[in-house]
Amino acid sequence: MADTKLSALTELAATPADTDEVYIRDVSEPAATESKRITVANLLAGAGGDEYPLTRYLLSGSYHLGAFLGEAADQGTDADTIYAQPFITPINRTVTRMAVHVSTGQAGSTMLGIYEDNGSIYPGNLLSQAGIIDSTSTGLKEVTGLSISLSANTLYWLVFNSDVGPAYRGIKRGFYWGLLGFSLTSLDSAARGLYDKADTYDGTLTDPFPAGADIRNLAMVKIALAF
């Protein structure tokens, strides 16, 4: 093809396009020799499509959330209930710490972890059981020394489960991703932001994530990651 602007994005290909491909051809040239294809991956890489999403640039040496920043709000929780909220990373990252902030303590423990998505905007297989924090006293509770690899442009689920029901610092409803949308029967509520499901705590996380979780519009607990 005479136009060289597409050269970084295309490759010679005379076969029919797949579902994720677009073919471009100079109509003055034979199709068999001048067909070129652009895959979605090449297009994003060449055009910088994955370079500037909101979570592309995160300051190192800091904790970061799956939710947008917003007004703080405490959120009570139930014992023996697993909670999951979304986290998307546009680049490869390695989690080194995971934390929550207990605002009302209860004598017990809480397991933190990360699940992969199952392809249907729902937690699937357990990626990492990060560790247990003591929820007896208030304050920042951390699991350190981690090395959990997250892949670029991938949805994950940050989770916790506890044998008691402490309250945690969170983000007020309406200030987090509306990834789970609204009910088809009403728009008279905050956007739904997380899943929860009754799940007996035994010091481990259920793998895979329990089926049939409810979608909630609770304040989103600050499950924080450091990289």
Beta strands, then each sheet from edge to edge (+ up, - down):
strand 1: 11-12
strand 2: 21-24
strand 3: 36-39
strand 4: 64-65
strand 5: 72-76
strand 6: 81-89
strand 7: 93-95
strand 8: 97-104
strand 9: 109-117
strand 10: 123-134
strand 11: 139-143
strand 12: 148-150
strand 13: 154-162
strand 14: 167-171
strand 15: 194-198
strand 16: 214-216
strand 17: 220-221
strand 18: 224-226
sheet 1: 1+ 3- 2+
sheet 2: 4+ 18- 8+ 11-
sheet 3: 4+ 18- 8+ 14- 5+
sheet 4: 4+ 18- 8+ 14- 17+
sheet 5: 10+ 9- 13+ 6- 15+ 16-
sheet 6: 7+ 12-
end
